[in-house]
Amino acid sequence: MRVITVGAGLAGLTCAKMLAARGHETLVFEASDGVGGRVRTDRHGDGFLLDRGFQVFFTAYPAARRHLDYGKLDLRSFDPGAVIHDCGRREVLSDPLRDPASALPGLLARSASLTDKLNTVRLAVELGAKGARVGSVSEVEIEDTSTREYLYGAGFSRRIIGNFYSPFYGGIFLDRTLSTSARVFQFTFAMLATGKTTVPARGMGEIPAQLASHLREGSLHLNSPVEQLLRDGGRVVGVRAGGEEHEADAVVVATESPEAAKLTGERTPEGAVGEVCVYYELSGEADGRKVGLAPEGEPEPFFNNTAELSAVSDLYAPEGRGLLSAVHVGQLDLSDGEVYRRGVEQLSEWYPDADFRPLAVYRLPYCQFAQPPGVHRRTPANLTGTPGLFLAGEFTEDASINGAMLSGERAAQAVMETRWEAR
Ligand SMILES: Cc1cc2nc3c(=O)[nH]c(=O)nc-3n(C[C@H](O)[C@H](O)[C@H](O)COP(=O)(O)OP(=O)(O)OC[C@H]3O[C@@H](n4cnc5c(N)ncnc54)[C@H](O)[C@@H]3O)c2cc1C
């Protein structure tokens, strides 16, 4: 079969990799100048590696385990736990699972009561066991609610939710209000409890690069936005890209949700969450391999979280130099200069002995499709009602690296299974 994949993000690449491995002729059309979609790494003129937005890779992701060679990615781990920066005070909140002593009453932290810590351990045991059984967010079986309601229901105090859960999971969901589906929380918690939080030594872009290395030479077309799907009667029979028509037995649309809706006319999830990621050269020290977090407060903090990436992988910065990423959840209507200045104001309180030199600002309004409670029951199927047309992309699963790769895998399976019935 000849299969065209539209989009070379993790979903499209996983799909094309699987189809190529089964001997099908695969063509991938990508609008931009490189693979990876939302997971790309830029090389700054001074030699820093800048991911396009702060991202991490959970080694426990089930779909990623099936498709990636972790050894070749040379994964470098963050320390478990986090550092909470509250009004000039710094509190290390360790992970009670990996450091059981931190759950003892003698080490009671300000941010978490003993009940909170014991609840965390209970959740880690429960959800860790669940995590070993579920492959994705949609397989988490609970009456869906918001993460915040779920945490209250599980007995956590307002204090730990505001000081830890809101900035930590808010930084992952890009939603400090924690209105994101509790299914996403449960799945993410399970991934954290059963694996490591990492980045590839040479940046997140190594993940799509590894997937793309499985494609046959000449099958990937960069700078080739698909303008239109070709239809014959009720069937999709190819694409138009760069003014040229390309025919295929099947077309898999693996773009972001809004573009997929535009190209196919299918109903796809609406809404998005975003971030502004700011990079600074760091002279001095920040939080080492732990992430820094800003608790909920009035006024809300400028940055939600920071990471000293050069402490996690020294290859992110030229030798002897430091790289700090800082994330504002949401968008900002400020000039780059003002973003840097406001950022340094906060960072100087967090790290009074360090200096910061602005490197880059990434404004990313579409990081993940919005995931309110119940959304995962309404995500579109990979097999559409139109013969020859298939969907991949995080929006068919859940907004994560795992969701995107799983969607690509399922779309490839759907293509291979429907081939004989359709023709
Ligand atoms: C800043 C940020 C932080 C994140 N943090 C995490 C994290 O820590 N952990 C995690 O698991 N997930 C995280 N995510 C989410 C994760 O990166 C995404 O869910 C995933 O990468 C989506 O992959 P995708 O293939 O579905 O879509 P995309 O990566 O968006 O790929 C779609 C591709 O289609 C291309 N395209 C669009 N239109 C056309 C067209 N007409 N013709 C041809 N090509 C087209 C685009 O250029 C793009 O390359 C984060 C995302 C961002 C942006």
The ligand as an ORCA input file, in Angstrom:
! r2SCAN-3c Opt
* xyz 0 1
  C       6.014     23.596     25.388
  C       5.432     22.223     25.442
  C       5.629     21.452     26.577
  C       5.140     20.160     26.630
  N       5.475     19.362     27.683
  C       5.246     18.042     27.607
  C       5.850     17.153     28.546
  O       6.626     17.571     29.410
  N       5.566     15.822     28.450
  C       4.720     15.331     27.494
  O       4.488     14.121     27.470
  N       4.158     16.151     26.563
  C       4.419     17.480     26.587
  N       3.907     18.318     25.631
  C       2.928     17.781     24.667
  C       3.558     16.985     23.534
  O       4.728     17.604     23.084
  C       2.532     16.900     22.404
  O       1.374     16.275     22.910
  C       3.020     16.091     21.198
  O       4.303     16.447     20.809
  C       2.047     16.261     20.043
  O       2.504     15.523     18.940
  P       1.645     15.416     17.607
  O       2.423     14.612     16.657
  O       0.273     14.979     17.941
  O       1.470     16.920     17.082
  P       2.574     17.971     16.584
  O       3.839     17.790     17.319
  O       1.922     19.307     16.658
  O       2.826     17.584     15.065
  C       1.990     18.023     14.025
  C       2.848     18.302     12.799
  O       2.006     18.565     11.691
  C       2.590     19.588     10.928
  N       1.548     20.185     10.093
  C       0.513     20.992     10.466
  N      -0.243     21.297      9.419
  C       0.291     20.676      8.328
  C      -0.044     20.601      6.954
  N      -1.115     21.215      6.448
  N       0.747     19.878      6.119
  C       1.850     19.221      6.591
  N       2.208     19.270      7.902
  C       1.438     19.969      8.761
  C       3.171     20.539     11.952
  O       4.139     21.392     11.406
  C       3.742     19.541     12.953
  O       5.066     19.196     12.652
  C       4.366     19.645     25.546
  C       4.132     20.431     24.421
  C       4.694     21.700     24.348
  C       4.531     22.497     23.085
*
